Amino acid sequence: MALSLHDDARSFAPPHGLRLFIFRLFGGALPNRLADPKLEALRRFAVMSRERSGDADDERRRFLVAGYTTWAEIEVDRLLDRAKP
């Protein structure tokens, strides 16, 4: 959850082409893709929920398919609400 607070939906796609060149040139931080697919589903769902994006439904399905429950979905929303400034 904490990793997702500094990410946005652009972190879902790995940088390539000009964007990758700029990242390397200026030492930018690459997206926080997680090696564990279940944790990556949690990160993506948290990012989309926080941004209230239209793609949140797709991420919600991936989140549930990854093995999380509806209760976990509610808990993510609760934690995100607490993290708001």
NORRASUL-V663520 format. One record per residue. RES is the residue in one small letter. SS is DSSP state (H for helix, E for strand, C for the rest). Layout:
RES:SS
RES:SS
//
This chain:
m:C
a:C
l:H
s:H
l:H
h:H
d:C
d:C
a:H
r:H
s:H
f:H
a:C
p:C
p:C
h:C
g:H
l:H
r:H
l:H
f:H
i:H
f:H
r:H
l:H
f:H
g:C
g:C
a:C
l:C
p:C
n:C
r:C
l:C
a:C
d:C
p:H
k:H
l:H
e:H
a:H
l:H
r:H
r:H
f:H
a:H
v:H
m:H
s:H
r:H
e:H
r:C
s:C
g:C
d:C
a:H
d:H
d:H
e:H
r:H
r:H
r:H
f:H
l:H
v:H
a:C
g:C
y:C
t:C
t:H
w:H
a:H
e:H
i:H
e:H
v:H
d:H
r:H
l:H
l:H
d:H
r:H
a:H
k:C
p:C
//
